[in-house]
Amino acid sequence: MDNKKTNPKKKQGKSLTKRITGWLHLWLGLISGIIVLTVTLSGTVFVFCDEIVDLCAGNAKYIQAPAHAKKMTPEELLVKFHEQVPDRKAFYFDTYKEADRTFRVASATKPPKDKNAEKADKPKGKGRGPRGVFAYHYLDPYTGKIMGSTKSYEFFYVVAHIHAQLLAGKFGKTVVGIASIIFFIQLIGGLILWWPKKWNKTTRTTAFKIKSGTKWRRKNYDFHNVFGFYSLLPAVFITITGLIMAYKVLTDLTQVTFGGAPDAHKIAEKYEPKFDPDKKALSFTDFIDRGFKEIPEAKQIRMSVPRKDSATVYNVVAAKFIGLKSIIDGKSKEVNKYTGDEINYPKEVLMHEVIEHMNFDLHVGYWGGMFGKIFTFVIGIICTSLPITGFLIWWGRRNKSPKKNKEIKNIHQHRKESHHEQLV
């Protein structure tokens, strides 16, 4: 038999494509690693914001409903709220169909009235800016007494802004956008590096399974590659939906593609009623009664509290559950405060809101209820781990003995060389 056919083929090095990809994967990862870790971790924490907010509320969510008692009107409850916490300003409230649920008010501390006071507050790190500090207060709907409060709202507001802009305004948003693009490139590059030169039983095992009984360096390498592969498609999807929110050009392109209007807010103003000081607005109770009547399965209604008397449109949400940014089995609408009728916006304006909310739901996992949240949370944990495991791979290569160097090298070349065994 010809010796050339019986001997294993000569070992070949990495292709030019993989060498270039590997170099980019390493240095792009080192440059963006901390930013990517911060963005993915904050996004992962935000997934379960509604559950954590309710958990923080504790017993304040419920009261012992008195027999034959009538709930106070939202207007009366808001007056009671501001009497008890005069340093805060309500901007929306949640009321519930159940008799034993408390009335929830979302509010912010009033900003300093003068610039000197505002400057004095900034170095103290109290989070007091023009918007104030957010919080939820829970009121007994029969007496107006505050039963408890939580600043979990403020916590998740900060988490969301870390995720979107690193609490650094436009500059931070730009940094996050660039890091997200790099992460997208990293995901594609990771797939190229993961892909075996030839598929066989050995390479399939190495590519899809974490080898047991190995030392931490090999275990870390397997975690980075195997979990990175399994999370690739959802991670790409989450990254794309995030980029759509980060870049206006992508936002507008998405709106136009699916029938929405990029300038929906400007168009909407033309269809909103003009302020008339001689007209009287309907009570909050009127809107609440309409909401429960229109959506019988609704258990919760959220209404915006207008900042100015000149505001002519109220936002009303009726649903089975309403969270910080989620709506389950319900509807959000803008209504005329004088008539209670829904504003008759053009189709492209309504589609703008649908597309915007759908993209957000896809990004944070609200698309599939609890399953969607758990799935997105797991993917978020994996994405958060990738910069760490990748850094450890690089650090291990820099700080290894010659003997270890040979062992690690064999790991990287294992998939390429394994097919030689079948040629013997």
Summary of the structure (lengths in Angstrom):
residues: 424
radius of gyration: 27.9
end to end distance: 12.0
largest distance: 104.2
contacts: 1227
relative contact order: 0.13
helix: 58%
strand: 13%
